[in-house]
Amino acid sequence: MYFCETMQEQILILDFGSQFTQLIARRLRELNIYCEIHPYNKIPEITNSIKGIILSGSPHSVREDSPPNIDFSKIKNKLPVLGICYGAQLISHFYGGEVGKSNTREYGRANLNFIDSKDILLKNISINSQVWMSHGDTILKIPIGYKITASTHDVLIAAYSMEKEKIYGIQFHPEVYHSTDGTQLLKNFVFNVCKCNGNWTPSSFVEKSIKQLKEIIGKDKVILGLSGGVDSSVAALLLNKAIGENLYCIFIDNGLLRKNEFENVLKSYENIGLNVKGVHAKEIFYKALNKISDPEKKRKSIGKTFIDIFDQESKLINDVKWLAQGTIYPDVIESMSVNGPSATIKSHHNVGGLPNYMKLKVVEPLRNLFKDEVRRVGKSLGLDENILNRHPFPGPGLAIRILGDITPEKIEIIQQVDDIFIQGLKSNNLYNEVWQAGAIYLPIQSVGVMGDERTYENVIALRAVSSTDGMTADWCHLPHEFLAKISNEIINKVKGVNRVVYDISSKPPATIEWE
């Protein structure tokens, strides 16, 4: 059973595969509006808690032979609908309008030179407001009974509405920062059209979560894997408040953690009041990873080993019924596939349930939260700042920061390099300016010169990004002097490394991790 916000008022976002879909959710969450993203072809039951629906953009065209489509009879005249880009074109196409290939450039910045000031969706948006266009098709004609509510110099039908049926369409993206009044437009939709209250806050989440956890779990025992990171720590605190001594926390040393992290993590939990057991298991993980180079196989191997050990540990505790996990929303989104629009980016070992042989049910109290929301919830719970402000660290650990096969020697090298980098960020007051940082062991060697001798040793890439939730990220412009100092220290102190490079790729198109 998965823990979820079943009774919270929400906006349903139907994903047709746009690269910006997650940003729609982020903007609504910033307005204290709970929302969920679902594939267009897997629409959940429409309950009274759903106050409105947003149709996302898409790389597809409604002019295709079999374009992504939905059954509008389930939502038309029942809930307010906002179509964005492809979503707007789909509505128009479905109800008798016309969509054709654009004859003019409709990508990038544009300005609204006409706005119907009486339209509720465009309230408090001024003439010449900048918007972001990104579409190859355009709406040539809207359905009968609909009206044009906004235009740009090149796009006559930049927005339209059918207020009687509470249907709205826009051919620009309000969710991206380039649309200067995009947040205002989304405010108009969720508050003025959908009549949402905007009452989804960290405090309300904690209160409802504790209540629901008590109802779901009762007096059952729960086992939870702690990692020392924000997600598992916040999940533990929530569960601890809900079920107290029936929570059993396990921290496994998989040998893929940062330098001295196993000891440091156990120490950090001493004063939190959690029942934590440390398990030494790195040799088991190393054996499971032997000669595996493929990143997906690494993740799956680590996931299986993790579950096997948890299964063994759970059997040492009488009558354990649940396994708690610190799964968060980006994990769910990036692991989701809808047969085309949203391809699976990578698998997460804590997403997707458990094998049948493991007799535990799953509870995921943070499953619907973005990372910044997890931090706010943690702060409201009084989580220690040292844990609260820790950089995210991948579940598979250093296994996916070593490209290629895993060996103890490579792990020792990357641990030393990572420690120099992270401690350098902290000592230079840069750590809190970075969302996530780490080092990557590359499967290549390069020629170097050390002490008049030719060397042929390993290359290390440093990665540091800024982000709010991990869904999008930009590389950090760390001071050149700092990077030079760190590079010099790594090469001088870590035997086997003779070259350091810095990753200047953003997400998208790259991902934060290399694997």
C-alpha positions in Angstrom: 0.0 0.0 0.0 1.4 3.4 -0.9 0.9 6.4 1.2 -0.8 9.3 -0.7 -2.8 12.5 -0.4 -6.1 11.0 -1.2 -8.4 13.5 0.4 -6.4 16.7 -0.2 -7.9 19.1 -2.8 -5.8 18.9 -5.9 -5.2 19.8 -9.5 -4.7 16.8 -11.9 -2.0 17.3 -14.5 -2.2 15.0 -17.5 1.2 14.4 -19.1 1.4 14.2 -22.9 5.2 14.1 -22.7 6.3 17.7 -22.5 9.7 18.5 -21.1 8.0 21.2 -19.0 5.3 19.1 -17.4 7.2 18.8 -14.1 7.5 22.6 -14.0 3.7 23.0 -14.1 3.6 20.9 -10.9 6.4 22.9 -9.3 4.6 26.3 -10.0 1.4 25.0 -8.4 3.2 23.6 -5.4 4.8 27.0 -4.9 1.2 28.4 -4.7 0.4 25.8 -1.9 -1.7 23.8 -4.3 -1.4 20.1 -4.2 -1.2 18.5 -7.7 -0.3 15.2 -9.2 1.1 14.3 -12.6 -0.5 11.3 -14.4 0.1 9.9 -17.9 -2.6 10.9 -20.3 -3.5 7.3 -20.9 -3.7 6.4 -17.2 -6.2 8.9 -15.9 -7.0 8.2 -12.2 -10.6 8.1 -10.8 -12.1 11.6 -10.8 -12.9 12.2 -7.2 -14.4 15.2 -5.4 -10.9 16.2 -4.3 -9.9 17.0 -7.9 -10.7 20.7 -8.5 -9.4 21.1 -12.0 -7.3 19.5 -14.8 -4.3 20.8 -16.8 -3.4 19.2 -20.1 0.4 19.5 -20.7 2.3 20.1 -23.9 3.8 17.3 -26.0 6.4 16.6 -28.7 3.5 15.1 -30.7 1.1 16.7 -33.2 -2.7 16.5 -33.2 -2.3 16.1 -37.0 -0.7 12.7 -36.6 -2.7 9.6 -37.6 -3.0 8.5 -33.9 -2.1 11.4 -31.7 -2.1 11.1 -27.9 -5.8 11.7 -26.8 -8.1 11.4 -23.9 -11.8 10.7 -23.3 -13.1 14.2 -22.9 -16.5 12.9 -21.8 -14.9 12.1 -18.4 -14.0 15.7 -17.7 -15.9 18.1 -20.0 -18.6 20.1 -18.1 -17.5 18.4 -14.9 -14.2 20.2 -14.1 -12.3 23.3 -15.2 -9.7 22.4 -17.9 -6.6 24.3 -18.9 -4.8 23.2 -22.1 -1.2 24.2 -22.5 0.3 24.2 -26.0 -0.5 20.6 -27.3 -3.3 20.5 -24.7 -4.8 23.6 -26.1 -4.5 22.3 -29.7 -6.0 19.0 -28.7 -9.1 20.7 -27.2 -9.6 22.8 -30.3 -9.0 19.9 -32.6 -11.4 17.6 -30.7 -14.3 20.1 -30.6 -14.3 21.2 -34.2 -11.5 23.8 -34.5 -8.5 23.6 -36.9 -4.9 23.0 -36.2 -2.2 23.3 -38.9 1.5 23.6 -39.3 2.8 27.0 -38.4 4.0 29.2 -41.2 5.9 31.5 -38.8 8.4 31.0 -36.1 6.7 30.1 -32.8 9.6 29.3 -30.6 11.1 31.4 -27.8 10.0 34.7 -26.4 6.9 36.6 -27.6 4.7 39.4 -26.3 1.0 39.5 -25.9 -0.2 42.5 -28.0 -3.9 41.7 -27.4 -5.5 40.6 -24.1 -9.2 40.3 -23.3 -9.1 42.0 -19.9 -12.5 40.6 -19.0 -11.3 36.9 -19.3 -10.9 35.4 -15.9 -7.8 33.5 -16.8 -5.9 36.6 -17.9 -6.9 38.8 -15.0 -4.0 41.2 -13.9 -1.9 40.3 -17.0 -0.8 43.4 -18.9 -0.4 44.2 -22.6 3.0 43.2 -23.9 3.5 40.6 -21.2 6.3 38.3 -22.3 5.4 34.6 -22.9 7.4 31.6 -24.0 6.3 29.8 -27.2 7.5 26.3 -28.2 5.3 24.6 -30.9 5.5 23.7 -34.6 1.7 23.6 -35.0 -0.7 26.4 -34.5 -4.4 26.8 -33.9 -5.9 28.2 -37.1 -9.6 28.2 -36.0 -11.3 27.7 -32.6 -14.5 25.7 -32.1 -17.9 27.4 -32.4 -18.8 29.2 -29.1 -15.2 29.7 -28.1 -13.5 33.2 -28.1 -10.0 34.4 -28.7 -8.6 36.0 -25.5 -5.0 36.8 -26.4 -2.7 37.2 -29.4 0.9 37.9 -30.2 2.3 39.6 -33.3 2.7 36.2 -35.0 0.1 34.1 -33.3 -3.5 35.2 -33.6 -4.9 32.5 -31.2 -2.4 32.6 -28.4 -5.2 32.0 -25.9 -8.9 31.1 -26.1 -11.7 30.3 -23.7 -15.2 28.9 -23.3 -16.0 30.3 -19.9 -19.5 28.8 -19.8 -17.8 25.3 -19.8 -14.7 26.5 -17.9 -12.4 25.4 -20.7 -9.3 27.5 -21.4 -6.4 27.0 -23.9 -3.1 28.8 -24.3 -0.4 28.2 -26.9 2.5 29.4 -24.6 4.1 27.9 -21.5 3.2 29.8 -18.3 5.2 27.3 -16.2 8.6 28.5 -17.5 10.4 31.5 -16.0 10.5 33.2 -19.4 6.7 33.8 -19.2 6.8 36.8 -16.9 3.2 36.6 -15.8 2.9 32.8 -16.0 2.5 32.4 -12.2 -0.3 35.0 -12.3 -2.1 33.0 -15.0 -1.8 29.8 -13.0 -3.0 31.7 -9.9 -6.0 32.8 -11.9 -6.8 29.3 -13.0 -6.4 27.5 -9.6 -7.9 30.2 -7.4 -10.4 32.1 -9.5 -11.5 29.3 -11.9 -11.0 26.1 -9.8 -11.8 27.8 -6.5 -8.9 26.1 -4.7 -8.0 27.2 -1.1 -4.2 27.0 -1.4 -4.0 25.3 2.0 -1.3 22.6 1.2 1.6 23.6 3.5 4.3 21.7 5.3 2.4 22.0 8.6 -0.8 20.7 7.1 1.1 17.9 5.4 2.7 16.8 8.7 -0.6 16.8 10.5 -2.5 14.9 7.8 0.5 12.5 7.3 0.7 11.5 10.9 -3.0 11.0 11.1 -3.1 8.8 7.9 0.0 6.9 9.0 -1.7 6.0 12.3 -4.8 4.9 10.4 -2.8 2.8 7.8 -0.3 1.2 10.1 -2.1 1.0 13.4 0.1 -0.9 15.9 2.1 -2.8 13.2 5.9 -2.7 13.2 7.7 -0.9 10.5 11.3 -1.3 9.3 13.0 1.7 7.6 16.3 2.0 5.8 18.1 5.1 6.8 20.8 6.6 4.6 21.7 9.8 6.5 20.1 11.9 3.9 17.1 14.3 4.1 14.5 11.9 2.5 14.9 8.9 4.8 15.5 11.1 7.9 12.2 13.0 7.3 10.4 9.8 6.6 11.7 8.4 9.9 10.7 11.5 11.9 7.1 11.3 10.5 6.8 7.7 11.2 8.4 8.1 14.7 5.7 10.7 15.5 3.0 8.4 14.2 4.0 5.0 15.6 6.9 5.7 18.0 8.7 2.6 19.3 7.2 0.4 16.5 9.6 1.9 14.0 12.8 0.0 13.5 15.5 1.8 11.5 18.3 0.0 9.7 21.4 1.7 8.2 23.3 -0.6 5.9 27.0 0.0 5.0 27.0 -1.0 1.3 30.6 0.1 0.9 29.4 2.7 -1.6 29.0 5.6 0.8 31.2 8.6 1.1 34.4 8.5 3.1 33.6 7.7 6.8 29.9 8.2 6.2 28.7 5.0 7.9 30.2 6.0 11.2 29.2 9.7 10.9 25.6 8.9 10.0 25.1 6.6 13.0 26.5 9.3 15.2 24.2 12.0 13.8 21.2 9.9 14.7 22.2 9.4 18.4 20.2 12.5 19.6 17.2 12.2 17.4 15.6 9.4 19.4 15.4 6.9 16.7 16.0 3.2 17.1 18.8 2.6 14.6 20.8 -0.5 13.9 24.0 -0.4 11.7 24.7 -3.4 9.4 28.1 -4.1 7.8 27.4 -5.5 4.4 29.9 -4.0 1.9 31.4 -7.3 1.0 28.0 -8.7 0.0 27.4 -5.7 -2.2 30.9 -5.9 -3.8 30.3 -9.5 -4.6 26.9 -8.7 -6.2 28.5 -6.0 -8.3 31.4 -8.0 -9.5 32.1 -7.4 -13.2 28.9 -5.4 -13.7 29.4 -2.3 -15.9 25.9 -1.5 -17.2 24.4 1.3 -15.0 20.9 -0.2 -15.0 22.3 -3.6 -14.0 24.2 -1.9 -11.2 21.1 -0.2 -9.9 19.1 -3.4 -10.1 21.8 -5.5 -8.4 22.1 -3.0 -5.6 18.4 -2.8 -5.2 18.1 -6.6 -5.0 20.9 -6.9 -2.5 19.4 -4.1 -0.5 16.1 -5.9 -0.4 17.6 -9.2 0.4 19.5 -7.8 3.4 16.4 -6.0 4.6 14.4 -9.2 4.3 17.0 -10.9 6.5 17.0 -8.0 9.0 13.2 -7.8 9.2 13.1 -11.5 10.1 15.2 -10.7 13.2 12.3 -8.5 14.4 9.1 -10.3 15.3 6.0 -9.5 13.4 7.3 -6.7 11.1 4.6 -5.9 8.6 5.8 -2.8 6.7 8.9 -1.5 4.9 9.1 2.3 4.8 11.0 4.1 2.1 12.1 7.6 1.5 10.8 7.7 -2.1 10.1 11.3 -3.3 8.2 12.6 -6.3 11.1 13.0 -8.8 11.9 9.3 -8.2 8.4 8.4 -9.2 8.2 10.7 -12.2 11.6 9.6 -13.6 10.7 6.0 -13.2 7.4 6.4 -14.9 6.7 5.4 -18.5 3.4 5.9 -20.4 4.3 4.0 -23.5 5.9 6.9 -25.4 5.4 10.4 -24.0 7.4 10.0 -20.8 10.3 7.6 -21.3 11.9 6.1 -18.2 15.0 8.0 -17.5 16.4 5.6 -15.0 15.2 3.0 -12.5 15.1 3.8 -8.8 15.7 0.9 -6.4 13.1 2.3 -4.0 10.3 2.7 -6.6 8.0 0.0 -7.8 7.3 -2.3 -4.8 8.9 -5.4 -3.6 9.4 -9.0 -4.8 6.6 -11.5 -3.8 8.9 -13.4 -1.5 9.4 -10.4 0.8 6.4 -10.5 3.1 6.3 -6.8 3.7 3.9 -4.0 2.6 5.4 -0.7 1.5 4.7 2.7 3.0 6.1 5.9 1.4 5.2 9.0 3.4 7.1 11.4 1.1 6.1 9.8 -2.3 4.3 13.0 -3.4 6.9 15.6 -2.3 9.6 17.4 -4.3 13.0 17.7 -2.6 12.6 21.3 -1.5 9.2 20.4 0.0 10.8 17.5 1.9 13.3 20.0 3.4 10.5 22.3 4.5 8.6 19.4 6.1 11.9 18.4 7.8 12.3 21.9 9.1 8.8 22.0 10.5 9.6 18.7 12.3 12.7 20.1 13.8 15.2 18.0 11.9 18.9 18.8 12.7 20.3 21.4 10.3 23.4 19.2 9.5 21.0 16.6 8.1 18.5 19.0 6.7 21.0 20.8 4.5 23.0 17.8 3.3 23.3 17.5 -0.4 21.2 14.7 -2.1 23.2 11.5 -2.6 22.1 8.8 -5.0 20.6 5.6 -3.6 23.1 3.4 -5.4 25.8 5.6 -4.0 29.3 5.7 -5.6 28.4 2.7 -7.8 26.9 5.1 -10.4 29.7 7.6 -10.0 32.2 5.0 -11.1 31.6 4.5 -14.8 32.3 0.9 -15.7 32.9 -2.0 -13.3 33.2 -1.6 -9.5 36.4 -2.5 -7.6 37.5 -1.7 -4.0 40.4 0.2 -5.5 38.2 2.4 -7.6 35.9 3.0 -4.6 38.8 4.1 -2.4 40.0 6.5 -5.1 36.6 8.1 -5.6 36.0 8.3 -1.8 39.2 10.3 -1.4 38.5 12.6 -4.3 34.9 13.2 -3.2 36.0 14.0 0.4 38.5 16.6 -0.9 35.8 18.2 -3.1 33.0 18.2 -0.4 35.3 19.4 2.4 36.7 22.1 0.1 33.1 23.4 -0.6 32.4 23.6 3.1 35.7 25.3 4.1 35.2 27.9 1.3 31.6 28.6 2.3 30.3 27.2 -1.0 28.5 24.1 0.2 25.1 25.7 0.8 25.2 27.5 -2.5 25.3 24.1 -4.3 22.3 21.8 -4.6 24.4 18.6 -5.2 28.1 17.9 -5.8 30.3 14.9 -6.3 33.1 13.3 -8.3 32.8 10.8 -11.1 35.4 8.2 -11.9 35.8 8.1 -15.7 36.6 4.8 -17.6 39.5 6.5 -19.3 43.2 7.2 -18.6 45.3 10.1 -19.7 48.9 10.9 -20.1 50.5 13.1 -17.5 53.9 14.1 -16.1 54.8 13.9 -12.4 58.3 14.5 -11.2 59.8 14.2 -14.7 58.1 10.9 -15.2 55.4 10.1 -17.7 52.2 8.8 -16.1 49.1 7.1 -17.5 46.4 7.4 -14.9 42.8 8.1 -14.2 40.6 11.1 -15.1 38.1 12.5 -12.5 35.2 14.7 -13.4 33.8 17.1 -10.7 30.1 17.9 -10.8 28.2 20.7 -9.0 24.7 21.8 -9.8 22.1 24.3 -8.6 18.5 23.3 -8.4 15.3 23.5 -6.3 13.9 20.0 -6.7 16.3 18.0 -8.9 13.9 17.9 -11.9 15.9 20.6 -13.6 19.4 21.8 -12.7 22.2 24.2 -13.9 25.9 23.7 -13.4 27.4 25.9 -10.7 29.8 28.6 -11.7 32.3 27.9 -8.9 35.3 30.3 -8.7 38.1 29.3 -11.0 40.6 29.8 -8.1 38.6 27.2 -6.0 38.5 24.7 -8.8 42.2 25.1 -9.5 43.0 24.6 -5.8 40.8 21.5 -5.6 42.2 20.0 -8.8 45.7 20.5 -7.5 44.9 18.9 -4.1 43.2 15.9 -5.7 46.1 15.2 -8.1 48.7 15.7 -5.4 47.0 13.6 -2.7 45.1 10.8 -4.5 47.4 8.2 -6.0 46.1 7.1 -9.4 44.6 10.4 -10.6 46.5 12.8 -12.9 43.7 14.8 -14.5 40.6 16.6 -13.2 37.8 18.1 -15.4 34.7 20.0 -14.5 31.2 19.2 -15.9 29.4 22.2 -17.3 26.2 20.4 -18.5 22.7 21.4 -17.4 19.7 19.2 -16.8 18.1 18.8 -19.3 19.6 17.7 -21.7 22.1 16.0 -19.3 21.1 14.4 -16.0 22.7 15.3 -12.7 24.4 11.9 -12.3 26.4 10.4 -15.2 24.7 7.0 -14.9 
